[in-house]
Amino acid sequence: MPVGVAFPLAVIGGLLLALSFPSPGWWFLAYPAVACLLVAVMGQRARRAAWLGYLGGVAFWVPAISWAGRYLGPVPWFALALFEAAYLALGSVAIALAYRWVARAVPSTAGRVWGLPAVVAALWTGREWFSGSWPYGGFAWGRIGLSQSQGPFAHLAAYVGVLGLTFVVVYCVAVVVSLVVVVPSGPGLSVRAPFRVATAGLLVAAVLAVPAWPTAVRGTVRVESVQGNGPAGYFDGAAPGEVLAAQVAATDLAAKGVDFVVWPEASAEYDPRQQPVVASALDSVVDTMHVPLVAGAITQTSSGVLHNTSFVWTTDGWQSSYDKKRPVPFGEYVPDRWFFSKLAPSLIGLLQRDYTPGTKPNVLPVGGIQAGIAICFDIVDDGLTTDMARGGAQVILAQTNNADFDGTDENLQQLEIARMRAIETGRSLVNISTVGASQVIDPSGRTIDRVPAYTATSMVTDVPLGTSTTPATRFSGDLSLVLCLGGLLVLLACAPWRRRRS
């Protein structure tokens, strides 16, 4: 494709992909977005494919994560967007090579219609896995699978996980691209239009025919989820105890039949074992309601190590806790501080304390049931999601503090990630935020309760308890590894090594 057409097409693909995420969250635009990006790099040399992928990545990431500059300004926003775009550039090179090498090695119609798209989809999935894993634990935002929480393929996450869903979406698009572009261009391989349309239709129909995983639930638990709407932002300048007071005030102490209460991330502010004032406020809730309270606080060990902690508080005090395993790089800690302080001393200087990743299991006993705990950024981690399901969680409590992203799409994007995790695990999920968006989601991904954002209130919900094990929680990690390595190995096997040596 001429560069004058390919570059605008890559930009269009990136912009369409951004629109598939909230807001507006038009999930169906992910399909033409992927098609534009694939067609743009098809047949290109590696260097041009890299620039096309990078330009498409910038067009996607800049609007998709505009919330990153809400308080800190454009520097961290553009730095993250430009860095993440480099991953799409790398993946575009691999895909461009696949369209040249694999198509040459597998010249048959079947190979180009079915086999080549599988390699392309596997390479795309591998790129998403890599960017979500490295460096500093990666940034798993923006995956194709996460854009499909409201789409017809969302239920497949219970079978193959979020990364597996990315593979399915990209594969379907790549098959259509092959039918329209690749197959007719081969000598002697021309296929009539009705056959191409029928093939694409049958593929989509076959995917849609896969039934939703038969999620089993046994009983319910009545949960009061409290959105205090306190001044919980980093720059809100709240006095000590203001956030805690907002949470206590928003809790309906007269709610009937509640099994436990859940507050958002860092809602208690300080460790109640060290601060009698905090303990007294928590006691006022549990002594009145006679049920456990799941809250969050910043805790510190005797050696000075800081943790972002979720804990269970009862009439007998502190019972159990989980320390956040995925603190946010450059948000909750600064990796390689010595280096980045030289690049942006004023920004890095704002983060005076570093939180340490926890090591405790992320499933806690609460009110007679087992609750999986995800603190904010934990929800994007595939491994932590699997750990909750395998650890016996019957419900997931996703505690978060979105106050620093007031008025942006960050909370909506995180909510859709949480929705995909509910489907993936076959577990109801309580997404409770300091300011919104707070919702209760059932195992099918359907919202069963919600409260308005930026409102001090609570919701009392009968939450179904999951008991089944989905294929995704057992095999999605292995499947992702097979797809990632498989795509790369096939690409390398089809490379024209002999020709180069000659």
N, C-alpha and C positions, 0 to 999 in steps of 0.2 A: 504494500500500500504506500502511495506517495506520502512523504513526510508532511506535506500541507494538509492532508486528510487525516493521517494517523494521529498527529498531536492534538487537534481539536477533538477527535474521537476519544482519546484517552482522558482528556479533561471532562468531556461529557460523562464518560463512564464513572469518573471519580465523584462528580457532582450528583449523579443519580444515586450512587451508593450512599452518599451522605444523607440524601433525602429518604432512604429506606430505613434509617434509624430515627428515633424520636429526637426532636420533632422535625417534620410531621409524622415520621414513622410509617411511610408508605412502603410496606415490605415488598410489594410486587415490583418495585423499581430495582431491586437487587438483581433481578434476572436480566433486564436490558443493560444494567451497569456492568455485570460480568461479561456479557456478550461484547460490549464496546471495548472493554479492556483486552479481551482475548483477540478480537479481530485486529485491534490496533497493533499488537506485537507480533501477530502471525507473519512469518516469513521475514522478519526483520533480523538484521545482524545484532550481535550481543550488545554493542555499545548503544545503538539506537533504541533497542528494546529496554535497556536500563533507563534511558532518559524518558521514554514513553511511560514506563511504569512509575518512575519518580514523579513525573508531572501529574499522572493520574492519582498517585498517592497524596500529593500535596492538595490537589483539588478535593480529595475526600477528607483528609485529616484536618485541614484548617477549619472548615465549618463544623465538622463532626465533634471536635473537642474544643470549640470556642470557649466553653465554660472554664477551661484551664487558665484563662487570663482574667477571670472574674475579679480577683483581688490583687494578684501579683503582676498584672499587666501583660503586654504582648510577648515579652521575652520568653518566659517558660512555655507559653502557649505555642509560639512558633517553633521553639526549640524541640518540643515533643513532637509536633506535627511533622517537621522536617526530618527528624530522626526516624519516626515510624514510616515515613514515605520511602526511606531507603530500603526497608524490608520489601515493600511492594516492587521496588526496582529490581532487587535481587530475585524475587520470585518471577518477575516478568522475563528476565534473562533465561531462567530455567524453562519457562513455558515456551518462549520463542525457539529455544533449541529443541524442545520436544516436537514442536510442529515441523521442524526441519528433519531431525534425526529419526524420530519414531515413524513419521509418515513415510520416510524413505525405506526404513527397515521392515515396515509392515504395509506393503503397497495394496493389499486386497481391500475390497469395499468394506467387508466386515471389520477388518482391522482398523480402517480409518473412521468408521462410524462408531464402533463400540470400544475398541482397544485404545486408540489415541486419546479420546476424551477421558478415559480412566486414568491415564498417566498425567494428563493436564490437571485433572481434579485432585489427584494425589499430590502433585507438586504444589498446588495452591494450598491444600490442607497442611502440607509440611511447612510452608512459609508461615501460616498462621500459628502453627505449633511453636515454631522457632521464635517468632516475635513475642509470643506469650510466655516464653521461658527464659529468655536472655536479653539484655543483662539484668542483674539485680532482681531476678524472678520474672522479668518480662512485663509486658503490658498487653493483656488479652482482650482489651476493648476492640470493637470494630470487626469482630469475626462475622463472616457471612451468616453462619448459623444463628448468631444472636439477633440478627435483623428479622428473623422469621417467627418471632413469638406469637404474632397474630396471623400467620400464614397457614395454608393448608398442609404444609409439611411439618409443622411444629411437633406433632405427636411422634415423629420419628426420632426425636431426641431421646425418648425412653428406650429405644433400641440401640442407637449408635452414638449417643452423646452429642454435644454441641459441635465438636470438630467433625464427627461423622456426618452431621447434618450439613455442614459446609461442603463436604465431599459430595453429598447427594445433589445439592443445589447446583454446584459448579459442574458436576457430571452431566446433569440434564441440560444445562445451558450449552456445554461443550459438544454434546451430541447434536443439538440443533445447529450449532455453528458448523460442525463437520458436514451435516447434511446439506446446508445451504452453501458453504464456501469450499470446504476441503474436497469432498468426494467428486463434485462435478469438474474440478480442475485437473483431476488425474487422467492420464491418457487411457482411453478405453473403459473408464469407470463411470461414465455419465449415468445418472439415475434419474428417472422421470419424477416430475414434481409430485404427482399423487402418492408415489411410494415414499418420498421424503416426508410429506405431511402426515401420512399414515404412521410411519415409523416414530416420528416425534410424538404424535398423539398417543400411540400405544405405550410409549415409555412413561409419559406423564400419567396416564391412566393406571399403569402398573404400580407406580409409586403411590398414587392416591388410594389405590385399593388396599394397601397395607393397613390393617385395622389398628386402632389405638391399643396400646398395651393394656391388658386387663388389670388395672390397678386395684388391689384389694385394700379395703379400709375396714377397720374394726373399732367401732365406737367413736366418740368425739371427746374433746377436752374443751372446756369453756375458758377462753383466754381474754383477759382485758389488756389491750395494747394501748399504751398511752403516748400521745404526741404532745409534748409540753409546749412546743413553739417558744422555748426560751432563747435567750441571746447566746446561742451555743457556737457562733462563728469565731474563727481565730481572731478576727479584727473587730468583734462586737464590743470589746471592752467591758465585758460583764464583771460585776463584782463577785467575789467568791460566794457561792451559795445561790446565786440567781437562777442558774439552770436547774439545780436541784429543787428549788422552791417552785419553779414553773411546773416541774414534773409532778410534784406532790399536789399542787393546786388542780392540775388537769385530771388526776386520778379520781375516778368515781368510787368513793369508799363505800357507797351503798349498793353497788352492783351485786345482784343476786346469783348464787350458784357458781361463782367464779372458782376455777381450780388453781390458777396462778395469774400473776400480773407480770407483764414484760414492759420494760422501758428501753429507750434507744441506747446507742453507743455513748459512753462517757456521761450518762445522764445523772449519775450520783456525784460526778466530778472527782471526788477524792476517796481514798481508801477508808471505808468506815471502821476498819480495825485500828486505824491510826487517828481518825478524826471523830470524837464523840458526838459532835454536832451532826455529822452525816449519819452516824448510826442512829441517833435519836429520830431523825427525819424518816429513815427507813422503818424504824420500829413503829412509828405512828401509822404507817400503812399496813404492815403485816399484823400488828396487834389489833387493828380495827377490822381487817378483812379475814384474818385467820387463814391466810394462804401464802405460799412462797412468792417472792418477788425476784425477778431476773432483771438486773440492772448492770450498768457499766461504769467503770471508773479508771483513773490512771493510778496504777499501783507501783510501788518501789520495793525491791528486795533489800535485805540488810546490807548487801554489798553495793547498793546504789543503782541496780539495774532497773530500768523503767519498762513497764508493760502497759499495753492497752487491754484492759481486762473486763470480761463479763463474769458475773458472779451470781450465785443464788443466796438470797437472804431470807431467813425465816424468823419465827419468834425466838429461836435459839441462836440467832446470829448467822455468821458466815458459815455456809455449808460446803460449797464446792465452787470451782472457778475454771475458766479457760482464758488463756492469754493469746491475743491475736497473733496468728502465725504469718500473716502477710501484711506487715506495716508498709505504708506507701512510701516508696523511694522519693525523696525530695519533698515529701509531705509530712511524714512522721519520723523520718530519719534521713540523714544525708550520707550516702555511701561515698567512700573515698573523699571525705570532707576536705582533706588537705589539698586535693587537686581542684575541686570545684570552687573552693573558696577563693582561689586565685583567678578563676574565670569570671565569677559573679559574686564578689564579696558582699555586696549590699543585700542581695537576695538570699544567699546562703546564711548570712548573719541573722536573718529573721527566725531561722529554725535553731533555737538554742538548746533543744533537748532531743535526744535520739531514743526512740523506742526499740526494744530488742524483741525479735520474734520469739513466740512462746513455744513450748514443747509438750504441753498437756493435751490429752485427747479433747476433741471438739464436740463431745456428746456428754451432756450433764443430766443427772436425775432431777426432775422438777415435778413436784406435785403428783408423784406416782407414775409418771411417764418418762421416757427418754427423749430429750430435746437436743437436736443438733444446733450448734451455735456458729453463726457466721458474722464476724464483726466487719462491716463495711466492705473493704477491698477483698476480704476473704472470699466473697461470693464469686469472684471471677476465676478462682483457682480450681481447676478440674480435680486435682488430687484431694483437696480438702472436701469437695463435694462428695467424692467417692468414700472418703474416710467417714463422713457422717452416716451415709447409708450403711456401710459395712459395720459401723460401730453400734448399730441398732437404733438409730434415731427414728422416732415415730412422727415427728414434726420438726420443721426447721424454723429457728428464730433468727431472722436476718436483722441484726441491730445496726443502725447506721446514723451518721450525723452529716446531713447535707447542707447545714447552715452556711457553709463557706461558698456554696454555689447557688445562693438565693437568686431566683429569677432566671436560671439557666436550664438547659436540658439534661444536666448531669443526673439529677434524681430520677428523671423519667427513663433514661438509658439504663441506669442501675436497676430500676424496677423491672425492666424487661429482661435483664440478665437473671434476676431472681425468679421471674416467671419461667424461664427456660430451665432453671435448676429444679423447680418444682416438678416440671414434666419429666425431666431427666431422671430424677430419683423416685418418682411416684410418691412424693410426700407433700402434704400441705405446707405452705410457707407463710410465716407472718413477717412481712416486711415493715418494720417499725422505725420511723425516722424522727429526729428531733423536730423537723419542720415539714416533712413530706418528701416523696409521696408514700403514704402509709396505706398498705392494703393487705388483705388476707387472700391468699391464692390457694385453690384446691389442687389435687394432684394432676388434674387435666389441664391446668394452666388458667382456669377460669377464676376471675375475681369474685369472691363471695362476700367481701366486706371492704369498705374503704371510708376514709374521712377526708375532708377538704384539706388541701395543703395550706400551710401557714395559718393554722387554726389550732388553738389550744383545746384539745378534746381527747376522747378515748373511744375505742370501739370494743364491745363485748361480743365475742363471736364463738359459736360452737364449731370448732375446727376438727375436721375428720382426721383420724389417726391412720397413717399408712402402715401396712404390714408386709407388702409384697417386695420382692427384689427385682428390679428391672434389669434387662440385659446390659444397659448402659453402665450401671453401677458395678457390674461384674467384669465386663469385657471391653468397655470403651477405651480404656487406657492402652490395652494390647492392640485394639483395632487401629487406634491413632498411630501407634508405633509401626504397625504393618503398612499402613497407607503411606506414611512419611518415608520410611526406608524403601518401600516397594517402588514408589514413584521415582526416587533418586537412583536406585539400582537399575531400573529399566532404562532410564535416560542414559546412564553411563554405559549400559550394555549396547545401546543403539548408536553410541557415538562412533563416528568414522575413524577409529584409531588406526586401522591398517592403512587407510588412504593417506593419513597424515605422515605415517612413517615412511611411506613410499615417496 
